[in-house]
């Protein structure tokens, strides 16, 4: 039985909880990883007309 996991993280170059850190560790332990970057879950468009500050 193969191990599968969905990794929901940000993709960043700095930090301890990003996909760039998690993937090599999961791969080492033989876990097949599916990726879901948190940017895909964001609904914030950055348009101040939609989200006034």
ChimeraX attribute file (.defattr): number of C-alpha atoms within 10 A of each C-alpha:
attribute: neighborCount
match mode: 1-to-1
recipient: residues
	/A:1	3
	/A:2	6
	/A:3	10
	/A:4	12
	/A:5	11
	/A:6	10
	/A:7	17
	/A:8	16
	/A:9	17
	/A:10	17
	/A:11	16
	/A:12	12
	/A:13	10
	/A:14	9
	/A:15	11
	/A:16	10
	/A:17	12
	/A:18	17
	/A:19	20
	/A:20	16
	/A:21	16
	/A:22	14
	/A:23	16
	/A:24	12
	/A:25	12
	/A:26	16
	/A:27	11
	/A:28	8
	/A:29	9
	/A:30	12
	/A:31	15
	/A:32	14
	/A:33	15
	/A:34	12
	/A:35	14
	/A:36	15
	/A:37	15
	/A:38	12
	/A:39	12
	/A:40	9
	/A:41	9
	/A:42	8
	/A:43	7
	/A:44	10
	/A:45	8
	/A:46	9
	/A:47	8
	/A:48	9
	/A:49	7
	/A:50	9
	/A:51	9
	/A:52	7
	/A:53	5
